[in-house]
Amino acid sequence: MDGVLFLIILGVFMGLAGLAAFLWSLQSGQYVDLKGAAERILLEEEDTARQEPASTVDPSNQTQGERVHNSTPTHHGSIPPN
């Protein structure tokens, strides 16, 4: 019976903490402009792609292995790149 009482008290405490966090997020303006933030993510990626300078490395001076190595994306997963 003591375990059930402990779990009820813990559940009520966690519910109140969640409610407090939600109310804080409402007051701090977290939900003010949801659509604008979603559009900004897409626009920022396009802008950074246009602003990146061209590579200063001359591809004609690279060996085939260097060109392949430089064009291969970095993988951080469990499968190593080929």
N, C-alpha and C positions, 0 to 999 in steps of 0.2 A: 504494500500500500504506500510505503514511503517513496518508492520509485515512481509510482504513478503521479503522486503529488509533485515530486521534483520535475517530472516531464511536463506537467501542466503549467507549472510556474515558469519553466524554461521556455515553453511555447508562447506563453503570454508575453514574456520579456522580449523574445525575438520578434513577435508581431508588432509590439510597440516600437522596437528599434527600426523595423522596416517602415512603419508608418512615419516615424520621425524623419528618416532619410528621404522618403518621398515628399513630405511636406517641405523639407529643406530645399530639395531640388526644384519644387514649384516656386518657392520664394526667391531662389537665386537666379531664376530665368533660364533654366535648362530646357524648357519646352516652348520657348518663345518663337523661334524661327526654324522649324524642322525642315521645311522645304528648301529654304535658302542654304542651309548647311549641306543638304544632299546635292544641290546643284553646284555649290562651291567646290566640293570634292572633285567633281568631274571637270570643272573649269581649271582648277589648279594643275591637274595632270597635263592638260593640253598646253597650258601656258609654260610649264617647265620644260616640256618637250621642245617647244619652239625656241626657248631662250638658251638652251644648252649649246655651247660653242662647238664647232666642228673639231674633230680630233686633229691634233697637231702632228700626229705620226703619219709619215708618208707610207702608204701600203705597198708601194713598189720596192721599198727597202727592206720589207719583212720577208722572212722565209714562210713557207706554207704552214709550218707548225706554229709559228707566232700568230699568223692570221687566224688560224683555227682556235688557238688558245684565247686570243683576245676577243673573239666573237662569241665564245661559249659562255652562257650565263652561269653565275655562281649558284650551286645547289647546296642547301643546308639541310636537306632531308636525310633519310637513312639510305637512300639509293645513290651510290656515287655516280658522277657523270661518266659518259663513255670516253 
